[in-house]
């Protein structure tokens, strides 16, 4: 598998011998150095109140509540909208399915910047989250990129650290199976659970060409493939819908520069990237489920 690379930047990185990995993936260290997983757990402790955003499209949910579509999202700083200063893809998607169906649509976003898969599993044990999920018609999950940060951080000094990706992938698959299972346990048979894949679990495009050497860029490909395989397998095993994003950002031949869909950090989507993800969701998971 190939990725878009800038030849001049690649040469410059080789000359520098590679820059140290910047541990900023999915906002992991935006909280003053505290563990994002720890903070995610603290944020959802009983009595502290959940950190989430919510909104709606159409008439108030109390009017014709039975016809209301409720969308609940979980994940890291991509679904949280970090670095975009825009509506993230979850409310964009909710608006799209509202326009498809003309039904009132309510969305709740529990995505936390820096979140890991184990953190989502912990969220699903808290009362506020459980209540929201029980009423959901569609549940979106995009998490797993941050799970790969510890071994990726070692790649600069130890290229063999990529051997740890397989173990991380196994843990991610196990956590996702548990996450999907927990959601099915809380919801009815008509609730649709949707898992999103990644275009890259680390930086991409021009930013990656500037910040990573060749070994690091190869490691991002392996980590991304491992993550997506784990997410896809868990989706199949858990009877969830898997929506990939790789082709959205890299093209069908995996040779497109994704920078136009990314924020300046090369790590998070810009408004065009969020819009592309929302459109892919609306196509794969429309307001009304397909009947066979």
LUMFI-718017 format. One record per residue (C-alpha): residue in three letters; x, y, z. Coordinates in steps of 0.001 Angstrom, whole numbers, padded with zeros to 6 digits, always signed. Example, Ala and Ser with C-alpha at 12.3 -4.5 7.8 and 13.67 -1.06 7.14 Angstrom:
<pts>
ALA+012300-004500+007800 SER+013670-001060+007140 
</pts>
This chain:
<pts>
UNK+000000+000000+000000 UNK+001263+003459-000814 UNK+000656+006873+000599 UNK+001003+010340-000933 UNK+004420+011803-000146 UNK+006213+015021-001012 UNK+009540+014119-002591 UNK+011392+017241-001471 UNK+010158+016925+002077 UNK+011067+013247+002109 UNK+014624+014060+001163 UNK+014808+016751+003826 UNK+013617+014324+006465 UNK+016193+011765+005441 UNK+018871+014419+005704 UNK+017687+015307+009214 UNK+017469+011686+010174 UNK+013827+012189+011111 UNK+012206+014470+013642 UNK+011039+013247+017068 UNK+007465+012031+017051 UNK+005029+014729+018182 UNK+002600+013072+020545 UNK-000416+015148+019631 UNK-002547+012515+017931 UNK-006234+013053+018616 UNK-005391+015751+021187 UNK-003784+013274+023587 UNK-001635+015859+025359 UNK-003825+018939+025190 UNK-004695+018425+028861 UNK-001405+019528+030392 UNK+000294+016162+030165 UNK-002289+014137+032078 UNK-003351+010854+030555 UNK-006315+011385+028239 UNK-007698+007981+029183 UNK-007564+008992+032858 UNK-009297+012280+032131 UNK-011956+010572+030051 UNK-012721+008292+032978 UNK-012757+011156+035480 UNK-015050+013200+033236 UNK-017661+010469+033377 UNK-017490+009625+037077 UNK-020918+009742+038731 UNK-021758+013156+040100 UNK-019359+015084+037880 UNK-021601+015259+034856 UNK-020781+014021+031364 UNK-018793+016096+028907 UNK-020830+016086+025729 UNK-022488+018268+023125 UNK-026002+017928+021843 UNK-028339+019517+019346 UNK-031310+018888+017074 UNK-032711+019554+013636 UNK-036380+020023+012847 UNK-039319+020364+015260 UNK-038725+019880+019010 UNK-038178+016252+019906 UNK-041225+016314+022189 UNK-043455+016790+019133 UNK-043940+013364+017594 UNK-041157+011878+019714 UNK-041754+008404+018325 UNK-040672+009620+014904 UNK-037552+011363+016193 UNK-034221+009992+014982 UNK-031645+010023+017786 UNK-027964+009842+016858 UNK-025323+009241+019541 UNK-021588+009404+018868 UNK-018432+008220+020641 UNK-014764+008527+019897 UNK-011653+010652+019926 UNK-010840+014174+018759 UNK-011831+013478+015154 UNK-015565+013112+015957 UNK-015166+015777+018662 UNK-014151+018280+015959 UNK-010736+019148+017395 UNK-008594+021577+015324 UNK-011425+022370+012921 UNK-013379+025231+014538 UNK-016410+023805+012758 UNK-019317+021459+013237 UNK-017852+017931+013310 UNK-019224+015193+011097 UNK-021757+013884+013647 UNK-024075+016928+013599 UNK-023422+017306+009864 UNK-024624+013724+009387 UNK-027625+014300+011658 UNK-028615+017287+009527 UNK-028224+015241+006339 UNK-030518+012458+007537 UNK-032985+015060+008804 UNK-033109+016470+005274 UNK-033474+012947+003853 UNK-036389+012008+006085 UNK-037850+015382+007150 UNK-038033+013873+010624 UNK-036851+015567+013793 UNK-033254+014513+014467 UNK-031493+014815+017822 UNK-027758+014241+018159 UNK-025560+013767+021216 UNK-021776+013649+020893 UNK-019789+011953+023662 UNK-016500+012093+021730 UNK-013541+013128+023900 UNK-010260+014486+022575 UNK-007557+011922+023318 UNK-010018+009070+023822 UNK-008920+005428+023562 UNK-011058+002348+022999 UNK-011007+001357+026652 UNK-012288+004818+027533 UNK-015396+004373+025374 UNK-016085+001067+027088 UNK-015894+002867+030447 UNK-018249+005600+029226 UNK-020853+002971+028424 UNK-021147+002102+032123 UNK-022189+005604+033253 UNK-025842+006614+033784 UNK-025991+009651+031476 UNK-024420+007738+028601 UNK-026536+004637+029191 UNK-029698+006753+029104 UNK-028704+008385+025806 UNK-027740+005091+024177 UNK-030965+003386+025227 UNK-032942+005993+023286 UNK-030637+006025+020236 UNK-031618+004910+016774 UNK-028093+005243+015390 UNK-024830+004973+017353 UNK-021572+006094+015711 UNK-018136+005078+017000 UNK-014740+006313+015783 UNK-011965+005360+018181 UNK-008705+003412+018174 UNK-006104+005789+016732 UNK-004782+006793+020152 UNK-004338+003158+021117 UNK-001351+003059+018762 UNK+000491+006091+020136 UNK+002724+004308+022700 UNK+004414+001931+020231 UNK+004484+004569+017467 UNK+006337+006913+019835 UNK+009155+004351+019982 UNK+009594+004000+016219 UNK+012174+006812+015914 UNK+014631+005091+018238 UNK+013492+001524+017624 UNK+011985+000703+014205 UNK+011150-002788+015488 UNK+008560-001243+017801 UNK+006083-001725+014950 UNK+005938-005381+016021 UNK+003787-004170+018920 UNK+001060-002982+016546 UNK-000384-006491+016242 UNK-000958-006715+019997 UNK-002534-003258+020057 UNK-004782-004315+017186 UNK-005915-007414+019081 UNK-006772-005313+022126 UNK-008613-002789+019959 UNK-010645-005554+018318 UNK-011528-007039+021716 UNK-012539-003634+023113 UNK-014633-002835+020051 UNK-016438-006178+020249 UNK-017244-005356+023876 UNK-018327-001802+022973 UNK-020643-002993+020216 UNK-021992-005749+022442 UNK-022695-003308+025250 UNK-024577-000989+022872 UNK-026671-003881+021551 UNK-027379-004860+025167 UNK-028728-001371+025882 UNK-030719-000819+022687 UNK-033487-002413+020710 UNK-033132-004543+017560 UNK-033737-001593+015234 UNK-030810+000500+016529 UNK-027976+000663+014032 UNK-024397+000593+015331 UNK-021828+002140+012996 UNK-018032+001904+013278 UNK-015847+004276+011263 UNK-012377+003428+010002 UNK-009389+005781+009689 UNK-007569+007257+006708 UNK-004497+007465+008961 UNK-004107+006968+012693 UNK-001285+009534+012745 UNK-000436+012638+010706 UNK-000929+012530+006954 UNK-000357+014542+003787 UNK+002121+017416+003695 UNK+002363+017561+007498 UNK+003463+013926+007694 UNK+005967+014430+004867 UNK+007460+017293+006859 UNK+007315+015783+010350 UNK+008044+012099+009766 UNK+010966+010280+008187 UNK+010474+007333+005833 UNK+010460+004777+008673 UNK+007808+006708+010576 UNK+005616+007133+007498 UNK+005813+003410+006805 UNK+004850+002818+010431 UNK+001742+005001+010056 UNK+000614+002839+007134 UNK+001066-000368+009118 UNK-000643+001069+012206 UNK-003563+002344+010115 UNK-004025-000960+008321 UNK-003877-002821+011642 UNK-006427-000480+013221 UNK-008827-000695+010290 UNK-008607-004479+010171 UNK-009416-004655+013887 UNK-012331-002254+013517 UNK-013698-004034+010447 UNK-013431-007477+012058 UNK-015115-006285+015257 UNK-017908-004758+013179 UNK-018549-008021+011358 UNK-018439-010046+014565 UNK-020684-007569+016378 UNK-023196-007081+013546 UNK-022325-003402+013153 UNK-021910-001368+009965 UNK-018295-000563+009082 UNK-017761+002682+007158 UNK-014188+003122+005838 UNK-012648+006552+005282 UNK-009371+005596+003574 UNK-010644+006150+000024 UNK-012320+009426+001015 UNK-008941+010917+001856 UNK-006561+008941-000388 UNK-008666+008115-003433 UNK-009591+004748-004859 UNK-005995+004157-005991 UNK-004542+005356-002683 UNK-002549+008094-004401 UNK-004388+011326-003567 UNK-002892+014038-001379 UNK-005332+014198+001582 UNK-004079+017615+002731 UNK-007073+019491+001293 UNK-009312+017569+003707 UNK-007072+018085+006736 UNK-006451+020877+009216 UNK-003004+022481+009331 UNK-001782+019839+011802 UNK-002265+017125+009158 UNK-003911+015065+011869 UNK-007563+016134+012042 UNK-010155+016865+009346 UNK-010963+020413+008305 UNK-014538+021381+007456 UNK-014251+019742+004017 UNK-012971+016547+005636 UNK-015809+016437+008143 UNK-018298+017094+005347 UNK-016851+014198+003330 UNK-017146+011827+006297 UNK-020718+012957+006977 UNK-021682+012385+003335 UNK-020154+008908+003396 UNK-022166+008123+006515 UNK-025387+009453+004991 UNK-024829+007198+001963 UNK-023934+004105+003994 UNK-026411+004656+006841 UNK-029383+006660+005530 UNK-032275+007864+007650 UNK-034315+004786+006808 UNK-032564+001391+006990 UNK-032620-000748+003873 UNK-035160-003565+003875 UNK-034287-006893+002297 
</pts>
